[in-house]
Amino acid sequence: MSNQIENICGVSDLVPDFESIGNNPNFVFSPDPSFQTLTLYDNLGNTINVNSWIECANYVNGGWVNEALTYVSYEKELFILLITITFIYASKKKLKNIKTWFYKL
């Protein structure tokens, strides 16, 4: 069994058959009252609450983790920075042209 499954879901004597679970679109996980509900996250930021060890193991096997992954997207900040620099440059150039025109009067 995967160390990641044991680290996230805990240790269990159950041996999951992930192929049969994955091949059955109507598979229903039964809640286990002795299992503490865990929240898992995928790489897109989606969340799911699991209520049994087998359900947890299935999702962890599919790539879900117990900590939200934070992706930082710098595109917005870069865009704002470039617009600001362009605005300042254009403003200074225009202000310089206005001063030159004013002094000619």
Secondary structure by P-SEA (a helix, b strand, c coil): ccccccccccccccccaaaaaaacccbbbbbbccccbbbbbcccbbbbbbccaaaaaaaaaaccccbbbbbbbaaaaaaaaaaaaaaaaaaaaaaaaaaaaaaac
